[in-house]
Amino acid sequence: MEKILQEEQMMDNFAKNAEQELQKMFDLVQAEEGQESAVHRNMVQTFERDRKQMLQMILEDEDLQRKMFITAQQEQDRVYKALTSQIETIQENLLLLTILESKEKEMDEQAKSGHSKSTN
């Protein structure tokens, strides 16, 4: 009977030790899992921060490109207006030159016909 009690005691001790070992392993797995979760959280936070920074950079670049386009368009408009003004000035000068040439021709014809009449 004592032998049975000893064996029972040994079995109880074995079961307690096994249970303690299982609990240690479970605690270790949970600790590792917690560490992995912390690493994953950090990775997700880093990814989200990087994503927000990239989005901000894209928005800033888009804004810069829009401003550059507007500036280029304004410069093009300014050049167009300057060219249009110069063309108008050239057209006015050509018109004046044509009028002057026409008047000069008339004066030459009048001078020739006046000179012809006086010689006759």
Buried (B, 14 or more C-beta within 10 A) or exposed (E): EEEEEEEEEEEEEEEEEEEEEEEEEEEEEEEEEEEEEEEEEEEEEEEEEEEEEEEEEEEEEEEEEEEEEEEEEEEEEEEEEEEEEEEEEEEEEEEEEEEEEEEEEEEEEEEEEEEEEEEE
